[in-house]
Amino acid sequence: FLKRKIELIKPSVIVALGAPAANALTDEENSISKIRGKWLEYSPQPGVVIPLLPTYHPAYLLRNPAQKAKSWFDFLRLAKKISND
């Protein structure tokens, strides 16, 4: 369902909140701490690539407020990417 919605919307970037979301779109099994803040790619169909930025899920940040700074830097990275496109 999600992948079809993405195909229809055709976003210029995707922000995956948490490992389950990122792993579902990349078809990999990585911990969020390993992939957080790194630009990955989601390819809904051959020849189409959408930049994907994994970051912490808001529920995780509520339980671990010390990690909010890392997410802030992720969103700054997102803002830079969007402004350059």
BELVEN-V991092 format. One record per backbone hydrogen bond with DSSP energy under -1.0 kcal/mol. CO is the residue of the C=O (numbers start at 1). NH is the residue of the N-H. E is the energy in kcal/mol with one decimal. If there is no record, write none. Layout:
co=CO nh=NH e=E
co=CO nh=NH e=E
//
This chain:
co=1 nh=5 e=-2.1
co=2 nh=6 e=-2.4
co=3 nh=7 e=-2.0
co=4 nh=8 e=-2.0
co=5 nh=9 e=-2.5
co=6 nh=10 e=-2.7
co=14 nh=53 e=-2.9
co=16 nh=18 e=-1.1
co=16 nh=55 e=-2.5
co=18 nh=22 e=-2.0
co=19 nh=23 e=-3.4
co=20 nh=24 e=-1.9
co=21 nh=25 e=-1.4
co=22 nh=26 e=-1.8
co=23 nh=27 e=-1.5
co=31 nh=35 e=-1.4
co=32 nh=36 e=-2.4
co=35 nh=38 e=-2.0
co=40 nh=52 e=-2.7
co=42 nh=50 e=-3.1
co=45 nh=48 e=-2.2
co=50 nh=42 e=-2.7
co=51 nh=14 e=-2.1
co=52 nh=40 e=-3.3
co=53 nh=16 e=-1.5
co=54 nh=37 e=-2.8
co=55 nh=18 e=-2.9
co=57 nh=61 e=-1.8
co=58 nh=62 e=-1.8
co=59 nh=63 e=-1.4
co=60 nh=64 e=-1.9
co=64 nh=67 e=-2.3
co=65 nh=68 e=-1.7
co=67 nh=71 e=-1.5
co=68 nh=72 e=-2.4
co=69 nh=73 e=-2.1
co=70 nh=74 e=-1.8
co=71 nh=75 e=-2.4
co=72 nh=76 e=-1.9
co=73 nh=77 e=-2.1
co=74 nh=78 e=-2.1
co=75 nh=79 e=-2.4
co=76 nh=80 e=-2.2
co=77 nh=81 e=-2.1
co=78 nh=82 e=-2.7
co=79 nh=83 e=-2.3
co=80 nh=84 e=-1.4
//
